[in-house]
Amino acid sequence: MKQPIIGYHKDEEDDWVAELGCGHNQHVRHNPPWQLRPWVTTREGRKSRLGHQLECKKCDRSEPKDFEL
């Protein structure tokens, strides 16, 4: 199920995590050649993706929210 990005934070390993409108979190790493997300490396890039929808597998599995909205 697609959900919009509403914010970001870094995890304990200093990786970026997208906060989704459904209350779930999802890592958004730039780790070439496996994951190409250069936009996550800058503040402007992350801001440009607010509202962009990501596939939320946690919603597909009916998992509980990671955070309260």
Long-range contacts (C-beta under 8 A, 24 or more apart in sequence): 1-55, 1-56, 1-59, 1-60, 2-53, 2-54, 2-55, 2-56, 3-53, 3-54, 3-56, 3-59, 4-50, 4-51, 4-52, 4-53, 5-49, 5-50, 5-51, 5-52, 5-53, 5-54, 6-50, 6-51, 7-50, 8-46, 16-40, 16-46, 18-49, 18-54, 19-67, 20-54, 20-56, 21-69, 22-56, 22-58, 22-59, 22-65, 23-65, 23-66, 23-67, 23-68, 23-69, 24-56, 24-58, 24-59, 24-63, 24-65, 24-66, 25-66, 25-67, 26-54, 26-56, 26-58, 28-54
